[in-house]
Amino acid sequence: MLLVVLGGYMVWRGFGGTRRTAPAADGQSQFSAMAIMGGVARRSNSQTFQGADLTAVMGGCEIDLRHASIAPGTEAVIEVFAIWGGIEIKVPEDWTVVPRVFPLMGGVDDRSRAPLTSPDKPHQEKRLVVRGIVIMGGVGIKNPNPRAEPAHD
């Protein structure tokens, strides 16, 4: 059953199931990462981050967006798919995270803190939508202090 689901998902993505656009000039506004029985660590410092496409099959993806930014009043979308794997996303403290992930015998752990909002600037919200499917795996979202943790090179 799981192999049928995995195969169907890959066919769906192959026929344009996800939206892809040309990368921005800095090459980091959008990116894809795939980990199959291994690991991927990516970092983006783009000030116009738009989204990512992350896949982990018996492996893991570690994405660091703590130095990136989303244009105020817009949203970025990260598409996730994990089967027997995990995805960890680190986000800045001024982002509002909206998890829309369907876990099947897996889990989604959103430890991000909601940013302080100002009533005089209601449309300045920076939203990150995380959506996708997790099968016997996990997705973790957090916004640690960038000065407290050492950066991985």
Secondary structure, DSSP 4 states (H G I P E B T S, - for coil): -HHHHHHHHHHHHHTT-S------TTS-SEEEEEEESSEEEEE---TT--EEEEEEESSEEEEE-TT----TT-EEEEEEEEES-EEEEE--TTEEEEEEEEEESSEEEE-PPPPP--TT-TT--EEEEEEEEEESSEEEEE---TTTSPPP-
